[in-house]
Amino acid sequence: MRRLFTIDLKDYREDFRIFRRPSARAIIQREGKLRMVYSPVEKYYKFPGGGIHDNEDRIDTLIREVREETGLVVIPETVREYGSVLRRQNSDRDEDTIFEQENFYYFCDVSEANIGQDLDSYEEKLEFTLRDVDIDEAIRVNDEYTSENVFNYQMIKRELRVLQMLKEEV
């Protein structure tokens, strides 16, 4: 898969151990809009997706995470690669550790049925909601996003850059 870009804060020492947390993310389009997860608490948009579990492949992760975060069911034969973003920064949880996350983005279609969300507790706190959003609105909202939490901030700025790339390619 092609690398779209890399975010490397270089806020760590090279001799730190590396904690890898790859993820799969969905780009779902419908009637000229993007189907994204919105947090009214934090006021940002993100592509549905999340971490790849041990012994789980990227597509299985994509299907599971889309279902959990949005209630939508991915049609497996429609999944196609877009690109990946590598993110490296000092871990916020473990000392002397580099957090490294490769985010794999895929275009996909979903069935019209919505089977309901199955959110984690932190996703419930953020009130994750499925929204069909115009790309310019998602860009505007994420561009205005601020947070003192460097992990959240970097995640949303990553999503912003992917949105900007998608807009340029259309």
Secondary structure, 3 states (H helix, E strand, C coil): CCEEEEEECCCCCCCCEEEECCEEEEECEECCEEEEEEECCCCEEECCEEECCCCCCHHHHHHHHHHHHHCEEECHHHCEEEEEEEEEEECCCCCCEEEEEEEEEEECCEEEEECCCCCCHHHHHCCCEEEEECHHHHHHHHHHCCCCCHHHHHHHHHHHHHHHHHHHHC
